[in-house]
Amino acid sequence: MFSFSESCWFIRRVIRWRALASVAWSVLLLPATTTLFIFLIRFSLFHPIQWIAECFRLLTAASTIFSLLLLCGVVLVIGFFNLEYYTVVASIPCSRVALLAKVLHPRQCIHSLVHCTVGMLVMWCASVIAGGRYRTLGSPCTHSESGGAPDDCVNEYHLFFLLAGAFMGYSHSFLGVVQNMNYVSFQIAQQYKYMRFKGSLPWVVKCSAVQSLYSVRNYVALYFFFGHIPRAWISNTLNLQIDSSLHSLDSLAGLLDFSLLYHLWISGTFLLFTWYITVLLFRIYVTEAYSFPVQSTFTEDAEQCLPKVLTEKDTLILKFLALQDLALLSQHSPARRQEVFSLSQPGGHPHNWNAISRECLSLLSELMQRLVAHHDAVASNGRAKPLSASSDGRSSTESSVSSAVMSGTEDLPQTPRPSAVLRTPGSVFLKSSGRGVGSPLTAPFTPDLDSPFSTPALRRLAPQPGPQQSPWSGTVQSPHVMRRGPKLWSTSTDSQANGSAAASPAPAPSSPPPEQKSSFIAQWLQNRKEQVKGYLAKRVLVVYLFNKLPEASSQALFADGQAHIWALEGLSHLVAASFSEDKYGVVQTTLPSILGCMLSLQEAVDRHFKLPHASSKPVKASCSMGDSTYKTLRFALRAALKTAIYRITSTFGEHLNAVCISAEHQKRLQQFMEFKE
């Protein structure tokens, strides 16, 4: 999301000027589109000479020039909202209630309200240009009840156009949320701005016409049922009468007017085409490639260099354009590649390569950990697992491995195998020892020692937790392995559990300790929460709203996949080019880390595509300006990852056998070297 309050140098110096240039071109195109609109809305098949003469006269009329100025203001407003609301990472709701929350968000409500207003303004300009019965809101009544001058009545045709503009404005804003129209994608093949605009123009015209047709259909149906409400309100507010001699437009006789429907469709197409052109030009200008310097002579310009901007976390457009520049640099610029491989003076350190490779490996490692966490959540059937000593140790091991990968100084023989990090799908049948009484996976004969209903003697029979816990404690176990602890079916334990006299009774405390009271309250609240969840789970509407949408979780995982694709392409091309261009061998020091990270990510991606809905292709959208490329980013990343590994193996060949990596990675790498993957 780009904001005018952004203090980043790139937003101030580059993005705002690009957005301003896109708005300027949209304004310059307005006279041509308005002229075409005039010829279409005044079209007359049986009087062609009069039609052409009237259109040329209307082009120089004061009303047309005033309408054109208003349309320029509308384009400025749309351009401002494009700059404020657009993002390079698609926001993907995973359930219908999450989508509803996005639609009802206050920021989105402001967006919808403004688009309704400017939609009415565009339709007012269209009705003025169309002239005739659409020109004004008030018109003289056909039959006046008094004998004097005719009274003013509501011109329902003009009102019909204004409300259609508000409806189309809201539809545009609503579809922007549903279809992620605020998502800016980057082109795979670099093209000049004019060529991109020329190639996309027919699609914009088609989308405008088709979407306008759908909007007219929906609006006519809505006006048929509820059109009398705004008509009566306007009549009472402006003290205008309703002409009873004319057919009202909320009736079949009034709506079966093909001239009215044609004019409404052409006006809606003009409205959407004006907005879509602004959106298209904004996308073209913002995603234009930007070349960052690899290194700078002056210290004050260091923040604008490629190794520095790659670490940007807040301004995503800057990070994405830097990764795009890295991918282009690694493929097409030998001179800039030499700057990446160069050593610092004095000192002789490869700072440029270290910074670039560290950030790329950090991105890939972060994606791998995200996929592992998602796989664990799915494998455990969506149930949260309690933190334990072993899980803490595993997380610390993962963090140490990822930090070593990012620093490029890991001890390769001690690198843990990915199988120690990734869990098998069989964990869906496992149980956790930290679950409460109400857990469905807890054995019915295993009491909860933390429950306030267990006796003190039973608690004494349980092993007290020491500073070092058992490797079985707090970890996910197989259902065929019992938890180590007191045998609950022994005589003494049974007698205590059944409430009979104990061999060594403990004195009951006079008052329960505070922690026991809090445990009782927490247990009571947990039981009530489970009851409410069970009740709501039986309601069809609640299940419909809260059920996860198919493919949404997988799409959300790879929403920023374009950055990882560029990181893979940049790393692999630089590594391949280093075989002949790296004079100092700076890449060879991090080659084991790069191969290990890519192979681990390959395993995580393969595991993910075995999950339900992960490998299903999304349905291709019909005519829509919403960019749906984010739905296929996971397939593009899988292909880019496999291509990157093949690029390295085909370049180095048998030399990779001397690289010190784990045995499992060496086996996987051998399959790539033999082209068996």
C-alpha positions as CSV (number, residue, x, y, z in Angstrom):
1,M,0.0,0.0,0.0
2,F,1.4,3.4,-1.0
3,S,0.7,6.4,1.0
4,F,1.3,10.1,0.7
5,S,2.6,10.1,4.3
6,E,5.4,7.7,3.3
7,S,8.8,9.0,4.2
8,C,10.8,6.6,2.0
9,W,13.0,8.3,-0.5
10,F,11.8,5.9,-3.3
11,I,8.2,6.9,-2.7
12,R,9.0,10.6,-2.8
13,R,11.3,10.5,-5.8
14,V,10.0,7.7,-8.0
15,I,6.6,6.3,-7.2
16,R,4.7,9.6,-6.8
17,W,6.1,10.9,-10.1
18,R,5.2,7.7,-11.8
19,A,1.6,7.9,-10.4
20,L,1.4,11.6,-11.5
21,A,2.6,10.6,-15.0
22,S,-0.1,7.9,-15.2
23,V,-2.8,10.4,-14.2
24,A,-1.5,13.0,-16.7
25,W,-1.8,10.5,-19.5
26,S,-5.3,9.5,-18.4
27,V,-6.3,13.2,-18.5
28,L,-4.8,13.6,-21.9
29,L,-6.8,10.6,-23.2
30,L,-10.1,12.0,-21.9
31,P,-10.9,14.3,-24.9
32,A,-10.5,11.3,-27.3
33,T,-12.7,9.0,-25.2
34,T,-15.3,11.7,-24.6
35,T,-15.5,12.4,-28.3
36,L,-16.1,8.7,-29.0
37,F,-18.7,8.6,-26.3
38,I,-20.6,11.6,-27.8
39,F,-20.7,9.9,-31.2
40,L,-22.0,6.6,-29.7
41,I,-24.6,8.1,-27.4
42,R,-26.0,10.4,-30.1
43,F,-26.0,7.7,-32.7
44,S,-28.8,7.8,-35.2
45,L,-29.0,5.2,-37.9
46,F,-31.7,6.8,-40.0
47,H,-30.3,10.4,-39.9
48,P,-26.5,10.0,-40.4
49,I,-25.9,13.6,-41.7
50,Q,-27.8,15.2,-38.8
51,W,-26.1,12.9,-36.3
52,I,-22.6,13.8,-37.4
53,A,-23.4,17.6,-37.6
54,E,-25.0,17.5,-34.1
55,C,-22.0,15.7,-32.6
56,F,-19.5,18.2,-34.0
57,R,-21.6,21.0,-32.7
58,L,-21.8,19.4,-29.3
59,L,-18.0,19.0,-29.1
60,T,-17.6,22.8,-28.8
61,A,-20.6,23.4,-26.5
62,A,-20.0,25.0,-23.1
63,S,-21.8,22.1,-21.3
64,T,-19.4,19.6,-22.9
65,I,-16.3,21.6,-21.9
66,F,-17.6,21.9,-18.4
67,S,-18.3,18.2,-18.2
68,L,-14.8,17.5,-19.5
69,L,-13.4,19.6,-16.7
70,L,-15.4,17.6,-14.1
71,L,-14.2,14.3,-15.7
72,C,-10.6,15.5,-15.2
73,G,-11.3,16.0,-11.5
74,V,-12.8,12.5,-11.4
75,V,-9.6,11.0,-12.9
76,L,-7.5,12.9,-10.3
77,V,-9.6,11.3,-7.5
78,I,-9.4,7.8,-9.0
79,G,-5.6,8.2,-9.5
80,F,-5.2,9.3,-5.8
81,F,-7.1,6.3,-4.6
82,N,-5.0,4.1,-6.9
83,L,-1.9,5.4,-5.2
84,E,-3.4,5.0,-1.7
85,Y,-4.9,1.5,-2.0
86,Y,-2.7,-0.5,-4.3
87,T,-0.3,-3.2,-3.1
88,V,2.2,-5.6,-4.6
89,V,1.1,-8.5,-2.2
90,A,-2.5,-9.7,-2.7
91,S,-4.7,-9.8,0.3
92,I,-6.4,-13.2,0.2
93,P,-9.2,-13.8,2.7
94,C,-9.3,-17.5,3.7
95,S,-13.0,-17.6,4.6
96,R,-16.2,-15.8,3.7
97,V,-16.4,-14.0,7.0
98,A,-12.9,-12.6,6.4
99,L,-14.0,-11.4,3.0
100,L,-17.1,-9.7,4.6
101,A,-14.8,-8.1,7.2
102,K,-12.7,-6.6,4.3
103,V,-15.8,-5.3,2.6
104,L,-17.1,-3.7,5.8
105,H,-13.8,-2.2,6.9
106,P,-14.0,1.5,7.5
107,R,-11.2,2.2,5.0
108,Q,-13.1,0.2,2.4
109,C,-16.3,2.0,3.2
110,I,-14.7,5.3,2.5
111,H,-13.4,3.9,-0.8
112,S,-17.0,2.8,-1.7
113,L,-18.6,6.1,-0.7
114,V,-16.1,8.1,-2.8
115,H,-16.6,5.9,-5.8
116,C,-20.4,6.2,-5.5
117,T,-20.1,10.0,-5.4
118,V,-17.7,10.2,-8.5
119,G,-19.9,7.6,-10.2
120,M,-22.9,9.9,-9.9
121,L,-20.8,12.8,-11.1
122,V,-19.7,10.9,-14.2
123,M,-23.3,9.9,-14.9
124,W,-24.4,13.5,-14.5
125,C,-21.9,14.5,-17.2
126,A,-23.1,11.7,-19.4
127,S,-26.8,12.8,-19.0
128,V,-25.8,16.4,-19.9
129,I,-23.9,15.2,-23.0
130,A,-26.8,12.9,-24.0
131,G,-29.3,15.8,-23.7
132,G,-33.0,15.4,-24.4
133,R,-35.0,13.7,-21.7
134,Y,-31.9,13.0,-19.6
135,R,-30.7,16.6,-19.2
136,T,-32.1,17.9,-16.0
137,L,-33.6,16.5,-12.8
138,G,-36.7,18.6,-12.9
139,S,-38.9,19.0,-16.0
140,P,-42.4,20.5,-16.7
141,C,-45.2,18.2,-16.1
142,T,-47.0,16.9,-19.1
143,H,-50.5,17.5,-17.7
144,S,-50.8,20.2,-15.1
145,E,-53.7,20.1,-12.7
146,S,-53.9,23.9,-12.3
147,G,-54.9,26.0,-15.3
148,G,-51.8,28.2,-15.0
149,A,-48.2,27.5,-15.7
150,P,-47.2,23.8,-15.6
151,D,-45.7,22.5,-12.4
152,D,-42.2,20.9,-12.2
153,C,-42.1,17.2,-11.9
154,V,-39.3,14.7,-11.2
155,N,-37.5,13.7,-14.4
156,E,-37.1,10.0,-13.6
157,Y,-34.8,9.4,-16.5
158,H,-32.2,11.8,-15.0
159,L,-32.7,10.3,-11.6
160,F,-32.3,6.8,-13.1
161,F,-28.9,7.8,-14.6
162,L,-27.6,9.3,-11.3
163,L,-28.5,6.2,-9.3
164,A,-27.0,4.0,-11.9
165,G,-23.7,5.9,-11.5
166,A,-23.8,5.4,-7.7
167,F,-24.5,1.7,-8.2
168,M,-21.7,1.2,-10.7
169,G,-19.3,3.1,-8.5
170,Y,-20.1,0.8,-5.6
171,S,-19.9,-2.3,-7.8
172,H,-16.5,-1.2,-9.0
173,S,-15.3,-0.7,-5.4
174,F,-16.9,-4.0,-4.2
175,L,-15.4,-6.0,-7.1
176,G,-12.0,-4.4,-6.3
177,V,-12.1,-6.2,-3.0
178,V,-13.5,-9.5,-4.3
179,Q,-11.3,-9.7,-7.4
180,N,-8.2,-8.0,-5.8
181,M,-8.3,-5.2,-8.3
182,N,-5.9,-3.2,-6.1
183,Y,-3.2,-5.9,-6.7
184,V,-0.3,-4.8,-8.9
185,S,1.5,-7.6,-10.7
186,F,4.8,-7.5,-12.5
187,Q,5.2,-8.6,-16.1
188,I,7.4,-11.7,-16.8
189,A,8.6,-10.3,-20.2
190,Q,9.8,-6.6,-20.1
191,Q,8.1,-4.4,-22.6
192,Y,8.0,-0.7,-23.3
193,K,5.1,1.2,-21.7
194,Y,3.5,2.0,-25.1
195,M,3.6,-1.6,-26.2
196,R,2.0,-2.8,-22.9
197,F,-0.7,-0.1,-23.2
198,K,-1.4,-1.0,-26.8
199,G,-1.6,-4.7,-26.1
200,S,-3.9,-4.2,-23.1
201,L,-6.3,-1.7,-24.7
202,P,-8.6,-4.2,-26.4
203,W,-8.9,-6.1,-23.2
204,V,-9.9,-2.9,-21.3
205,V,-12.6,-2.1,-23.9
206,K,-14.0,-5.6,-23.7
207,C,-14.0,-5.6,-19.9
208,S,-15.6,-2.2,-19.7
209,A,-18.4,-3.3,-22.1
210,V,-19.1,-6.7,-20.5
211,Q,-18.9,-5.3,-16.9
212,S,-21.2,-2.5,-17.8
213,L,-23.7,-5.0,-19.2
214,Y,-23.7,-7.0,-16.0
215,S,-24.1,-3.8,-14.0
216,V,-27.0,-2.6,-16.1
217,R,-28.7,-6.0,-15.6
218,N,-28.3,-5.9,-11.8
219,Y,-29.2,-2.3,-11.5
220,V,-32.4,-2.6,-13.6
221,A,-33.5,-5.6,-11.4
222,L,-32.8,-3.6,-8.2
223,Y,-34.6,-0.5,-9.5
224,F,-37.6,-2.5,-10.4
225,F,-38.2,-3.5,-6.8
226,F,-36.9,-0.5,-4.9
227,G,-37.0,2.4,-7.4
228,H,-40.0,4.0,-5.9
229,I,-38.1,4.7,-2.6
230,P,-35.5,7.2,-4.0
231,R,-38.1,8.7,-6.4
232,A,-40.5,9.5,-3.5
233,W,-37.7,10.9,-1.4
234,I,-36.4,13.2,-4.2
235,S,-40.0,14.3,-4.8
236,N,-40.6,15.2,-1.2
237,T,-37.2,16.8,-0.6
238,L,-37.1,19.0,-3.7
239,N,-40.9,19.6,-3.7
240,L,-41.3,18.1,-7.1
241,Q,-44.4,16.3,-8.3
242,I,-44.5,12.9,-9.9
243,D,-45.9,12.9,-13.5
244,S,-48.6,10.2,-13.4
245,S,-49.2,10.4,-17.2
246,L,-45.8,8.7,-17.9
247,H,-44.8,5.1,-17.2
248,S,-42.7,5.0,-14.1
249,L,-39.3,3.2,-14.5
250,D,-40.0,0.7,-11.8
251,S,-42.5,-1.0,-14.0
252,L,-42.1,-3.4,-16.9
253,A,-43.6,-0.9,-19.3
254,G,-41.1,1.7,-18.2
255,L,-38.0,-0.5,-18.2
256,L,-38.8,-2.1,-21.6
257,D,-37.3,0.9,-23.3
258,F,-34.4,-0.2,-25.4
259,S,-33.3,3.3,-26.1
260,L,-33.0,3.9,-22.4
261,L,-31.1,0.6,-21.8
262,Y,-28.7,1.4,-24.7
263,H,-27.9,4.8,-23.4
264,L,-27.4,3.5,-19.9
265,W,-25.1,0.7,-21.2
266,I,-23.0,3.1,-23.3
267,S,-22.7,5.6,-20.3
268,G,-21.7,2.8,-18.0
269,T,-19.1,1.6,-20.5
270,F,-17.7,5.1,-20.7
271,L,-17.6,5.4,-16.9
272,L,-15.8,2.1,-16.4
273,F,-13.5,2.6,-19.4
274,T,-12.3,5.9,-17.9
275,W,-11.5,4.3,-14.6
276,Y,-10.0,1.2,-16.1
277,I,-7.6,3.2,-18.2
278,T,-6.4,5.1,-15.1
279,V,-5.9,1.7,-13.4
280,L,-4.0,0.3,-16.4
281,L,-1.7,3.2,-16.8
282,F,-1.0,3.2,-13.0
283,R,0.0,-0.5,-13.2
284,I,2.2,0.1,-16.2
285,Y,4.1,3.0,-14.7
286,V,4.5,1.6,-11.2
287,T,5.8,-1.8,-12.3
288,E,8.4,-0.3,-14.7
289,A,11.8,-1.7,-14.0
290,Y,14.2,0.5,-12.0
291,S,18.0,0.2,-12.1
292,F,19.6,0.5,-8.7
293,P,23.4,1.0,-8.4
294,V,25.2,-2.0,-7.0
295,Q,27.7,0.2,-5.1
296,S,28.2,3.9,-4.6
297,T,31.3,6.1,-4.2
298,F,29.6,8.4,-1.8
299,T,28.4,7.4,1.7
300,E,25.2,9.4,1.6
301,D,24.0,7.4,-1.5
302,A,24.6,4.0,0.2
303,E,20.9,3.6,1.1
304,Q,20.0,3.7,-2.6
305,C,22.3,0.8,-3.5
306,L,20.9,-2.6,-4.4
307,P,22.4,-4.5,-1.4
308,K,20.8,-2.0,1.0
309,V,17.3,-1.7,-0.6
310,L,17.0,-5.5,-0.8
311,T,16.7,-5.4,3.0
312,E,13.7,-3.0,2.9
313,K,10.8,-4.3,5.0
314,D,8.3,-1.5,5.1
315,T,8.1,-0.3,1.5
316,L,7.2,-3.4,-0.4
317,I,7.2,-1.8,-3.8
318,L,10.9,-0.8,-3.3
319,K,11.8,-4.4,-2.3
320,F,10.0,-5.9,-5.2
321,L,11.6,-3.5,-7.7
322,A,15.0,-4.2,-6.2
323,L,14.5,-8.0,-6.6
324,Q,13.3,-7.5,-10.1
325,D,16.5,-5.5,-10.8
326,L,18.5,-8.3,-9.3
327,A,16.9,-10.8,-11.6
328,L,17.5,-8.7,-14.6
329,L,21.1,-7.8,-13.6
330,S,22.0,-11.5,-13.1
331,Q,20.8,-12.4,-16.6
332,H,21.6,-9.4,-18.9
333,S,24.3,-7.3,-17.3
334,P,27.9,-8.7,-17.1
335,A,29.3,-5.4,-16.0
336,R,27.0,-5.1,-13.0
337,R,27.6,-8.8,-12.2
338,Q,31.3,-7.9,-11.8
339,E,30.4,-5.3,-9.3
340,V,28.5,-8.0,-7.3
341,F,31.5,-10.3,-7.4
342,S,34.0,-7.5,-6.6
343,L,35.9,-7.1,-3.3
344,S,35.9,-4.0,-1.1
345,Q,38.9,-1.7,-1.0
346,P,40.6,-1.7,1.4
347,G,40.0,-5.0,3.1
348,G,39.2,-7.3,0.3
349,H,35.8,-8.4,1.5
350,P,32.8,-9.4,-0.8
351,H,30.3,-7.2,1.0
352,N,28.1,-6.8,-2.1
353,W,27.7,-10.6,-2.7
354,N,27.4,-11.3,1.1
355,A,24.5,-8.8,1.5
356,I,22.7,-9.9,-1.7
357,S,23.0,-13.7,-1.0
358,R,22.1,-13.2,2.7
359,E,18.9,-11.4,1.8
360,C,17.9,-13.9,-0.9
361,L,18.6,-16.9,1.4
362,S,16.6,-15.2,4.2
363,L,13.6,-14.9,1.9
364,L,13.8,-18.5,0.8
365,S,14.4,-19.7,4.4
366,E,11.3,-17.7,5.6
367,L,9.2,-19.3,2.9
368,M,10.4,-22.8,3.8
369,Q,9.6,-22.2,7.5
370,R,6.1,-20.9,6.5
371,L,5.4,-24.0,4.5
372,V,6.6,-26.3,7.3
373,A,4.4,-24.5,9.8
374,H,1.4,-24.8,7.4
375,H,2.1,-28.5,6.8
376,D,2.3,-29.1,10.6
377,A,-1.0,-27.3,11.1
378,V,-2.7,-29.3,8.4
379,A,-1.2,-32.6,9.6
380,S,-2.4,-32.0,13.2
381,N,-5.9,-31.4,11.8
382,G,-5.7,-27.7,12.6
383,R,-5.3,-28.1,16.4
384,A,-2.8,-25.9,18.1
385,K,0.1,-27.8,19.7
386,P,1.4,-26.8,23.2
387,L,4.9,-25.5,23.5
388,S,7.3,-28.0,25.1
389,A,10.9,-28.5,25.7
390,S,11.4,-30.5,22.6
391,S,9.5,-28.1,20.4
392,D,11.5,-25.2,21.9
393,G,14.6,-27.1,21.1
394,R,13.5,-27.8,17.6
395,S,12.5,-24.1,17.0
396,S,15.9,-23.0,18.3
397,T,17.6,-25.5,16.0
398,E,15.6,-24.2,13.0
399,S,16.4,-20.5,13.9
400,S,20.1,-21.4,14.3
401,V,20.1,-23.2,10.9
402,S,18.3,-20.3,9.2
403,S,20.7,-17.7,10.8
404,A,23.6,-19.8,9.7
405,V,22.3,-20.0,6.2
406,M,21.7,-16.3,6.0
407,S,25.2,-15.6,7.3
408,G,26.8,-18.1,5.0
409,T,29.0,-19.5,7.8
410,E,27.1,-22.7,8.8
411,D,29.0,-25.8,9.7
412,L,27.9,-28.0,6.9
413,P,28.6,-31.5,8.3
414,Q,26.4,-30.6,11.3
415,T,23.5,-29.3,9.3
416,P,20.4,-31.1,10.4
417,R,18.6,-33.1,7.8
418,P,15.3,-31.7,6.6
419,S,13.5,-34.8,7.7
420,A,14.2,-33.7,11.3
421,V,12.4,-30.5,10.6
422,L,9.5,-31.6,8.4
423,R,6.9,-33.9,10.0
424,T,5.2,-36.7,8.2
425,P,1.5,-36.6,7.3
426,G,1.0,-39.4,9.8
427,S,1.0,-36.8,12.6
428,V,-2.7,-36.3,11.9
429,F,-3.3,-39.4,14.1
430,L,-1.1,-38.3,16.9
431,K,-2.1,-36.9,20.2
432,S,-0.6,-34.2,22.4
433,S,0.1,-34.8,26.1
434,G,-0.8,-31.2,27.0
435,R,-4.5,-31.4,26.0
436,G,-7.3,-30.7,28.5
437,V,-10.2,-32.9,29.5
438,G,-12.5,-31.7,26.7
439,S,-10.0,-32.7,24.0
440,P,-11.4,-35.3,21.7
441,L,-8.0,-37.0,21.4
442,T,-7.5,-37.6,25.2
443,A,-8.0,-41.1,26.3
444,P,-11.1,-41.6,28.5
445,F,-9.2,-43.4,31.2
446,T,-6.5,-40.7,31.5
447,P,-7.3,-38.2,34.2
448,D,-6.3,-34.5,34.0
449,L,-3.9,-33.9,36.9
450,D,-4.3,-30.2,36.4
451,S,-8.0,-30.3,36.8
452,P,-9.5,-28.9,40.1
453,F,-11.6,-32.1,40.4
454,S,-8.5,-34.4,40.9
455,T,-7.6,-35.3,44.5
456,P,-4.3,-34.2,46.1
457,A,-3.3,-37.8,46.6
458,L,-3.6,-38.4,42.9
459,R,-1.4,-35.4,42.2
460,R,1.3,-36.8,44.5
461,L,1.3,-40.1,42.5
462,A,2.2,-38.1,39.4
463,P,5.9,-37.5,38.7
464,Q,6.8,-33.9,39.6
465,P,8.3,-31.9,36.7
466,G,12.0,-31.3,37.2
467,P,14.3,-29.0,35.5
468,Q,14.9,-31.5,32.7
469,Q,11.8,-33.1,31.3
470,S,11.5,-36.5,29.7
471,P,11.8,-36.6,26.0
472,W,8.3,-38.0,25.9
473,S,6.9,-35.0,27.9
474,G,5.0,-32.4,25.9
475,T,5.7,-34.0,22.5
476,V,3.5,-35.5,20.0
477,Q,3.4,-39.3,20.4
478,S,2.1,-42.3,18.5
479,P,-1.3,-43.6,19.7
480,H,0.3,-47.0,20.3
481,V,2.8,-45.5,22.9
482,M,1.5,-44.8,26.4
483,R,2.6,-41.7,28.3
484,R,5.2,-42.5,30.9
485,G,3.7,-41.9,34.3
486,P,1.8,-43.7,37.1
487,K,-0.3,-46.7,36.0
488,L,-3.8,-45.5,36.6
489,W,-5.2,-49.0,36.8
490,S,-3.2,-49.9,39.9
491,T,-5.0,-50.6,43.2
492,S,-3.9,-47.5,45.1
493,T,-4.5,-45.2,42.2
494,D,-7.9,-46.7,41.4
495,S,-8.9,-46.3,45.0
496,Q,-7.9,-42.6,45.0
497,A,-9.5,-42.0,41.6
498,N,-12.7,-43.6,42.7
499,G,-12.8,-41.5,45.9
500,S,-12.3,-44.5,48.3
501,A,-10.1,-44.3,51.4
502,A,-6.5,-43.9,50.7
503,A,-3.6,-45.7,52.4
504,S,-2.0,-42.4,53.4
505,P,-4.6,-39.7,53.3
506,A,-3.5,-36.1,52.9
507,P,-5.0,-33.4,55.0
508,A,-7.4,-31.4,53.0
509,P,-6.6,-27.7,52.8
510,S,-8.9,-25.3,54.6
511,S,-9.2,-23.1,51.5
512,P,-8.2,-23.7,48.0
513,P,-5.1,-21.9,46.9
514,P,-5.5,-18.9,44.5
515,E,-3.9,-20.8,41.6
516,Q,-6.5,-23.6,42.1
517,K,-9.3,-21.0,41.9
518,S,-7.9,-19.5,38.8
519,S,-7.6,-23.0,37.3
520,F,-11.2,-23.7,38.1
521,I,-12.4,-20.5,36.5
522,A,-10.3,-21.1,33.4
523,Q,-11.7,-24.7,33.1
524,W,-15.2,-23.3,33.5
525,L,-14.6,-20.7,30.8
526,Q,-13.1,-23.3,28.5
527,N,-16.1,-25.6,29.0
528,R,-18.5,-22.8,28.2
529,K,-16.4,-21.8,25.1
530,E,-16.5,-25.4,23.8
531,Q,-20.3,-25.5,24.4
532,V,-20.8,-22.2,22.4
533,K,-18.5,-23.5,19.6
534,G,-20.4,-26.8,19.5
535,Y,-23.7,-24.9,19.3
536,L,-22.5,-22.6,16.5
537,A,-21.0,-25.5,14.6
538,K,-24.5,-26.9,14.1
539,R,-25.8,-23.7,12.4
540,V,-25.6,-23.9,8.7
541,L,-25.0,-20.1,8.2
542,V,-22.2,-20.1,10.6
543,V,-20.5,-23.0,9.0
544,Y,-20.9,-21.4,5.6
545,L,-19.3,-18.2,6.7
546,F,-16.4,-19.6,8.7
547,N,-15.5,-22.6,6.5
548,K,-12.2,-22.1,4.7
549,L,-12.4,-21.3,1.0
550,P,-10.7,-23.9,-1.2
551,E,-7.2,-23.0,-2.4
552,A,-7.3,-19.8,-0.3
553,S,-4.8,-21.0,2.3
554,S,-2.4,-22.2,-0.4
555,Q,-2.8,-18.9,-2.3
556,A,-2.2,-16.9,0.8
557,L,1.0,-18.8,1.5
558,F,2.4,-17.8,-1.9
559,A,0.9,-14.3,-2.0
560,D,4.4,-12.8,-2.1
561,G,5.8,-15.6,-4.3
562,Q,7.0,-13.2,-6.9
563,A,9.7,-11.9,-4.6
564,H,10.9,-15.5,-4.0
565,I,10.8,-16.2,-7.8
566,W,13.1,-13.2,-8.4
567,A,15.4,-14.3,-5.5
568,L,15.7,-17.8,-7.0
569,E,16.4,-16.4,-10.5
570,G,18.9,-13.9,-9.2
571,L,20.8,-16.3,-7.1
572,S,20.9,-19.1,-9.7
573,H,22.0,-16.9,-12.5
574,L,24.7,-15.3,-10.4
575,V,25.9,-18.7,-9.3
576,A,25.9,-20.0,-12.8
577,A,27.7,-16.8,-14.1
578,S,30.3,-17.2,-11.3
579,F,31.6,-20.4,-12.9
580,S,33.4,-18.2,-15.5
581,E,33.2,-14.6,-14.2
582,D,34.0,-14.9,-10.4
583,K,37.7,-14.2,-10.4
584,Y,38.0,-14.2,-6.6
585,G,35.8,-17.2,-5.8
586,V,33.5,-15.3,-3.5
587,V,30.4,-17.3,-4.6
588,Q,32.1,-20.7,-3.9
589,T,32.1,-19.9,-0.1
590,T,28.3,-19.8,0.0
591,L,27.5,-22.4,-2.6
592,P,26.8,-25.2,0.0
593,S,24.4,-22.9,1.8
594,I,22.6,-21.9,-1.4
595,L,22.3,-25.5,-2.6
596,G,21.1,-26.7,0.9
597,C,18.5,-23.9,1.1
598,M,17.2,-24.6,-2.4
599,L,17.0,-28.3,-1.8
600,S,15.2,-27.9,1.5
601,L,12.7,-25.5,-0.1
602,Q,12.2,-28.0,-2.9
603,E,11.3,-30.7,-0.4
604,A,8.9,-28.3,1.5
605,V,7.2,-27.3,-1.8
606,D,6.8,-30.9,-2.9
607,R,5.2,-31.7,0.5
608,H,2.9,-28.8,0.1
609,F,1.6,-29.8,-3.3
610,K,0.6,-33.1,-1.9
611,L,-2.0,-31.4,0.3
612,P,-5.7,-31.1,-0.8
613,H,-6.4,-28.2,-3.2
614,A,-2.7,-27.2,-3.4
615,S,-2.2,-28.6,-6.9
616,S,-5.7,-27.8,-8.4
617,K,-5.6,-25.1,-11.1
618,P,-7.7,-22.0,-10.4
619,V,-10.6,-21.2,-12.7
620,K,-9.7,-18.6,-15.2
621,A,-11.7,-15.4,-14.7
622,S,-13.9,-14.0,-17.5
623,C,-13.7,-10.3,-18.3
624,S,-12.3,-8.6,-15.3
625,M,-9.7,-6.0,-14.6
626,G,-8.7,-7.8,-11.4
627,D,-5.3,-9.4,-11.8
628,S,-5.5,-13.1,-11.0
629,T,-1.8,-14.0,-11.4
630,Y,-1.5,-14.3,-7.6
631,K,-3.6,-17.5,-7.9
632,T,-0.9,-19.3,-9.9
633,L,2.2,-18.0,-8.1
634,R,2.7,-21.3,-6.4
635,F,3.0,-23.1,-9.7
636,A,5.4,-20.4,-11.0
637,L,7.5,-20.7,-7.9
638,R,7.7,-24.5,-8.1
639,A,8.8,-24.2,-11.7
640,A,11.3,-21.4,-11.0
641,L,12.8,-23.4,-8.1
642,K,13.3,-26.5,-10.2
643,T,14.8,-24.4,-13.0
644,A,17.2,-22.7,-10.6
645,I,18.6,-26.0,-9.3
646,Y,18.9,-27.3,-12.9
647,R,20.7,-24.1,-13.9
648,I,23.3,-24.6,-11.2
649,T,23.7,-28.4,-11.8
650,S,24.0,-28.1,-15.6
651,T,26.6,-25.3,-15.2
652,F,28.9,-27.0,-12.6
653,G,28.2,-30.6,-13.5
654,E,30.4,-33.1,-11.7
655,H,32.2,-30.4,-9.7
656,L,29.2,-30.3,-7.3
657,N,30.3,-33.7,-6.0
658,A,33.0,-31.9,-4.1
659,V,30.5,-29.6,-2.4
660,C,30.2,-30.4,1.3
661,I,26.4,-30.9,1.9
662,S,24.4,-33.5,3.8
663,A,24.0,-37.0,2.4
664,E,20.3,-36.5,1.8
665,H,20.9,-33.3,-0.1
666,Q,23.7,-35.0,-2.0
667,K,21.3,-37.7,-3.0
668,R,18.7,-35.2,-4.1
669,L,21.2,-33.2,-6.0
670,Q,22.4,-36.3,-7.9
671,Q,18.9,-36.7,-9.2
672,F,19.0,-33.2,-10.6
673,M,22.5,-33.8,-12.1
674,E,21.1,-36.9,-13.8
675,F,18.0,-35.0,-15.0
676,K,15.7,-37.4,-13.1
677,E,13.7,-34.8,-11.2
